[in-house]
Amino acid sequence: DSWYTVTLDGRAIKTPLGRTLAVPSEYLAQAVAVEWNSVSTSIQPSQMPLMTISCTVLDQVSSQPDHYRDSILRFLKTDTVCYWADPTDDRVLYNTQKTAWKRLHETFVPSFCNGAIPAQIFGNDDMLFLKKGTSIGLPHPPQLLLDCDRWIASLDAWHLACLYIFCTESKSFLVGASLLLRFWSVRDAIRAARSE
């Protein structure tokens, strides 16, 4: 219920669209202030990631949530952690994936997906079949897609932006969701996203 802002020369910082920068966390406000305190001669957004994300939430995500929801759902349809190497063709990659993804598939996915099992592809033969098929992406159960869509729709703009960033960086809805819900640590999520 508390919102925080950062001031510069006694004035509240504004977003590119002129909104007052207001964030729902004192910790985030402090971190944005540290980014501003680190500016020496010129403002470089690439050196201010939390300021950039906060502005994106306020200027874009909050006014276009459907665009971000649809983009996130697309990651589920092509989820990286559902494409397994064929253990007979590439045992090393398969074992790496198994080590990185096992806990996700055995613990998080069944509880998060209410028992619905996401489609999984094994090896190149299944991938060729998928490309020739009529549906775009993995043939997940319709109820799984519906439940995930409802969950995404329940997120506020801040959580939606975080999930979008997590999914974009990991190329995986399941990794992004597990990270947002704190099932996994950042280190585990990075390991899963980089297993290939």
LINTA-V116853 format. One record per backbone hydrogen bond with DSSP energy under -1.0 kcal/mol. CO is the residue of the C=O (numbers start at 0). NH is the residue of the N-H. If there is no record, write none. Layout:
co=CO nh=NH
co=CO nh=NH
This chain:
co=3 nh=22
co=5 nh=12
co=7 nh=10
co=10 nh=7
co=12 nh=20
co=14 nh=17
co=18 nh=14
co=22 nh=3
co=24 nh=28
co=25 nh=29
co=26 nh=30
co=27 nh=31
co=28 nh=32
co=29 nh=33
co=30 nh=34
co=31 nh=35
co=32 nh=36
co=33 nh=37
co=35 nh=38
co=43 nh=46
co=44 nh=47
co=47 nh=51
co=48 nh=52
co=49 nh=53
co=50 nh=54
co=51 nh=55
co=52 nh=56
co=53 nh=57
co=54 nh=58
co=55 nh=59
co=55 nh=60
co=56 nh=61
co=59 nh=63
co=63 nh=67
co=64 nh=68
co=65 nh=69
co=66 nh=70
co=67 nh=71
co=68 nh=72
co=69 nh=73
co=72 nh=76
co=75 nh=78
co=76 nh=137
co=78 nh=81
co=79 nh=82
co=81 nh=120
co=83 nh=122
co=85 nh=88
co=85 nh=89
co=89 nh=93
co=90 nh=94
co=91 nh=95
co=92 nh=96
co=93 nh=97
co=94 nh=98
co=95 nh=99
co=96 nh=100
co=97 nh=101
co=100 nh=104
co=101 nh=105
co=102 nh=106
co=102 nh=107
co=103 nh=108
co=106 nh=110
co=107 nh=111
co=108 nh=112
co=109 nh=114
co=112 nh=115
co=120 nh=83
co=122 nh=126
co=123 nh=127
co=124 nh=128
co=125 nh=129
co=126 nh=130
co=127 nh=131
co=128 nh=132
co=137 nh=139
co=140 nh=144
co=141 nh=145
co=142 nh=146
co=143 nh=147
co=144 nh=148
co=145 nh=149
co=146 nh=150
co=147 nh=151
co=148 nh=152
co=149 nh=153
co=151 nh=154
co=155 nh=159
co=156 nh=160
co=157 nh=161
co=158 nh=162
co=159 nh=163
co=160 nh=164
co=161 nh=165
co=162 nh=166
co=163 nh=167
co=164 nh=168
co=165 nh=169
co=166 nh=170
co=170 nh=79
co=171 nh=175
co=172 nh=176
co=173 nh=177
co=174 nh=178
co=175 nh=179
co=176 nh=180
co=177 nh=182
co=177 nh=183
co=178 nh=181
co=184 nh=188
co=185 nh=189
co=186 nh=190
co=187 nh=191
co=188 nh=192
co=189 nh=193
